[in-house]
Every structure is written in C-alpha cells, then in structure tokens.
C-alpha cells in the first residue's frame, strides 16, 4: 500500500461512502478499512457528515459542515490513484462527487433561506390581517354604540350652523342631559390648520356663559369625525371655535365656526 495519507486524499473513500464504486473496488476498500485504523476513522467522519446533513432539516445550518468538507478537500493538492492498476479517472470522479455534494449543500442552504423568508412574510401578513380584523371589529362595535346613542329617546339633536368666519361649516351636537355626554358630528367642518384645534363650548344664554367641554383632538385621524365629550352642564346651546393647540380658557369669537341653540320644545 502506498502512503496511507495519499490514499485517504485520493477521493476513493467519498465514493465508497456514496456507493459510487464497483463491487470489486468496494471490496478492496473494505479490506483496506480492516487493515488501517486511520482509514476507518476517515470513513466514519464522512458518514458522520452525511448524518449531520440528514438531521439538519430544521433548523438547517450547513455552514460548519461545508467548511469542514472544504478544508478536507483543500488539504492536499496531490491526487493519486489507489494502486498502479487503478485508472487515473477514479480520483477525478472523487473530486467531482465531492464538489457535487458541496453544491447540493449550497442548494439546500438557499432553499432553507427562501423558506425562512417565506415564513417571515406569512407571519407579517398574518399580523397585518389580525390588526385589520381587530380594527374592523372595534369600528363595528363603535358604530353599534353610536347608533344606540343616536336612537336614545332622550337625545336632542342640535344643528350648529356656519358663522361669519366659515359660512360653509356645519356640525351637529347630540345632547343627552341624562348621561352627561354630548356627541359632535363634525364631518362638515374644514380640516383645522396645523397647530390649531377645534374646541367645543356649552352655552348658557342668560347671561351668555361659555364652558369648554373638550377638544376635537386628532381630527385628521378620525374617519367618522364623531367625537364623544363629557358635558355635565345644563346646555342651552353649543358653539365650536378654532383655537391654538391645547385649547383656550375662553372662546375666540373671531374664530367662531359654528353655533346652535337647544330647542325649547
């Protein structure tokens, strides 16, 4: 037997493990295994590498396996036949089989990355759908609550007509003195300028006394433009003014957008 290290590096052992040798060649390698413990150890390492590949389906992390095989294949530049009788084609077949093995690992690695990306995309899509469903459910519940409020027999509908600063403006106050709440439908109010906010005032007429009951915050973000405000006042009318962000202690009459009185009937 020639130098045993050269025999190991010839590629014949990889072909033996892959089952790519003829029956006679396999028998010769089997005989060599019994004679040389280092050859047995090398075959065991190759088989272990294949077992690692099979067991690495999920999660798949073949980088370490690929690197170990690369180091083995690049460890010697010298490739020799098994014996003088062996064809010189055998070592090249061994190299080709090893390269195909590496190529297969790379393909599996790329497929694993694609699957992971697909899973992440599906998870993101699922989260988005769950968020949309939750939002739709919340909107439906809010709509049901608003319908119940508007159908309450104690509710008073107060039209708030546009004033001199904005004649086209319009809003509706739904006033229920029994539950200390007032709902403002502001869909016909123009969008407030940046840094400004609509403020709603409860009015007592004699003498004229305004009391703030809240701001129409996040006006741009509210699709329905219906705002629920606490109102413990005995309101005789309502007005909406445009005020600096944060609101004002007293209404800016020059910025009175809408005004309306509660019907006495």
Residue, then its C-alpha position, 0 to 999 in steps of 0.5 A: x500500500x502506498x502512503x496511507x495519507x495519499x490514499x485517504x486524499x485520493x477521493x476513493x473513500x467519498x465514493x465508497x461512502x456514496x456507493x459510487x464504486x464497483x463491487x470489486x473496488x468496494x471490496x478492496x476498500x473494505x479490506x483496506x478499512x480492516x487493515x488501517x485504523x486511520x482509514x476507518x476513522x476517515x470513513x466514519x467522519x464522512x458518514x458522520x457528515x452525511x448524518x449531520x446533513x440528514x438531521x439538519x432539516x430544521x433548523x438547517x445550518x450547513x455552514x460548519x459542515x461545508x467548511x469542514x468538507x472544504x478544508x478536507x478537500x483543500x488539504x492536499x493538492x496531490x491526487x493519486x490513484x489507489x494502486x498502479x492498476x487503478x485508472x487515473x479517472x477514479x480520483x477525478x470522479x472523487x473530486x467531482x462527487x465531492x464538489x457535487x455534494x458541496x453544491x447540493x449543500x449550497x442548494x439546500x442552504x438557499x432553499x432553507x433561506x427562501x423558506x425562512x423568508x417565506x415564513x417571515x412574510x406569512x407571519x407579517x401578513x398574518x399580523x397585518x390581517x389580525x390588526x385589520x380584523x381587530x380594527x374592523x371589529x372595534x369600528x363595528x362595535x363603535x358604530x353599534x354604540x353610536x347608533x344606540x346613542x343616536x336612537x336614545x329617546x332622550x337625545x336632542x339633536x342640535x344643528x350648529x350652523x356656519x358663522x361669519x368666519x366659515x359660512x360653509x361649516x356645519x356640525x351637529x351636537x347630540x345632547x343627552x342631559x341624562x348621561x352627561x355626554x354630548x356627541x359632535x358630528x363634525x364631518x362638515x367642518x374644514x380640516x383645522x390648520x396645523x397647530x390649531x384645534x377645534x374646541x367645543x363650548x356649552x352655552x348658557x344664554x342668560x347671561x351668555x356663559x361659555x364652558x369648554x367641554x373638550x377638544x376635537x383632538x386628532x381630527x385628521x385621524x378620525x374617519x367618522x369625525x364623531x367625537x364623544x365629550x363629557x358635558x355635565x352642564x345644563x346646555x342651552x346651546x353649543x358653539x365650536x371655535x378654532x383655537x391654538x393647540x391645547x385649547x383656550x380658557x375662553x372662546x375666540x369669537x373671531x374664530x367662531x365656526x359654528x353655533x346652535x341653540x337647544x330647542x325649547x320644545 
